[in-house]
Each structure stands twice: as structure tokens, then as C-alpha cells.
Amino acid sequence: MSVATATQAGRGRPARATFPVVELFGPTVQGEGPEAGMPAYFVRFGGCDFRCAWCDSMHAVEPMRVRTAAEHLTTKEIVARIVALPDGPNLVVLSGGNPALLDLTDLVGRLHDHRFAVAVETQGSRWRTWLASVDQLVVSPKPPSSGMAGQKHMRDLQAFMSEVAKTRTGRTALKIVVFDAHDLDWAADRHREHTEMPLYLSAGTDLDLEEQETIDRLRVRYRWLCEAVAQRSDLAAARVLPQLHVIAWGTAKGV
Ligand code: SF4
């Protein structure tokens, strides 16, 4: 059954709606952003309104690949799958694709019922009311190297951020993947616009390389980014991280 044909039941929740789940795994460790290094379960939803040049999750983006890769699960089934995983984390990360394309109100409610903290990462292109109730919202706008940083992204991001300011009381962070100096200047501009949010900069990972070369290049880019940020007073409050999951697991999926 599709989301559009779902029926309503319980606390206003769509009882039988299903959602395209491309990956559901854990326990693992969050590799980026404010929860970097924290144990977590991950749910990766299929479907995205962007096509970033360096996307490492195209299996959750391209409609054909999503059709092949995704299981269509109800929120109850998603929670049951998480609960059936080995014990450990109390954090569930909802990722994509862009999870904000979906109505995950029911899922967030059920995860909270199970005493999980919920973190969401989205590029800030589409506001959803349920985003107001998650414990950590990571807004990850896409810089010039993605090929997506046009005027529409800026307009949508502005509208998204005004909803964040109106509705959210929980933690919200800005996380920007940086590949080059142009991206870094762009990230500094976004930081200036949203100084109320902590800024996390992630050194970007190159695709389609052997594992050791991927990690070697990431190390070089991370060092460059550390040195570049350390010299900028406008980024004195930024935190600079590599994509930790790449160091641990390379570009393997589902870990
Ligand atoms: S927004 Fe994220 S998931 Fe979508 S194309 Fe860009 S990097 Fe990939």
C-alpha cells in the first residue's frame, strides 16, 4: 500500500502507510555531525529531491534503484525491526535520500514511545511538521561542489530555516560537507546566516576508489580542511570532522 492510500488510526497516525526502507542496520556508530562517535541504529529511506554529484547513497536516490533496493514497511514494522537488532544504542538516525519527503510523524512517535532519541538528517529543501519533534535535527545544505547549490536551494533553505526558528525547541545543527575552498566559503556564508546553530564541517569523501586510496584522500582533505578552518576567525566556532564511518568501514553499505 502506498503512503497516499494509507488509512488513519490511533493518535492521528497513518496505521497502514508504508515507507521505502533501503537500509536498516545497527548497532553502529554515527560518523558525522553532532552525534559523531555515538552508537546508533540507522534507517535509510529511499527517495531524494536532489542529485548531488558526490552522493554516496545513490541506491537511496535513483528511483529505479530505490524500487529494487527498498522494502516497503509500516512504521510498526520499522520499529519492530529496530527492536529486534542487538541491544545497545538509544539513538535512531533517520536518513536518506531525503527523509523529509515522507510523513514520519507516526514513526517518530513510536520511537519515542520506545524511549529512543531520534535524529534526522535532511538538506533543508522541504519542511515537515514532524521535524519539530525530533531530538536532533541536522540540516545539511549542499555546497557548490554538489552541483545543487543554486538559487532554488537557497530559497528553500531560507523557508526551511524560518520554520526551524518558529517551531523547534530541540537541538538543531548545520552540517556541511566540504570538498574545496569554494565549498568552505559557501559554508562560512551559511554559518553567518545561522550563527544560532552549531556548525559541523565534514571533509568530503571521493567515490569509486579502492578503499585505501579513499581513506588516504580523505586524510589529505581533512588535514587541508583543518588547516584552512583554523586560520579563519569567522569559523572559529566550527567543528571539523572527517567522515568517521569511512575511516572505519570504507564506503561499505549497511554498517
Ligand atoms: S541530498 Fe543526500 S541523498 Fe540526496 S543526492 Fe544529495 S547527498 Fe545524495
Residues whose N, C-alpha, C, O or C-beta is under 5 A from the ligand:
A	BS01	SF4	C48 F50 R51 C52 C55 S57 V61 G96 G97 Q123
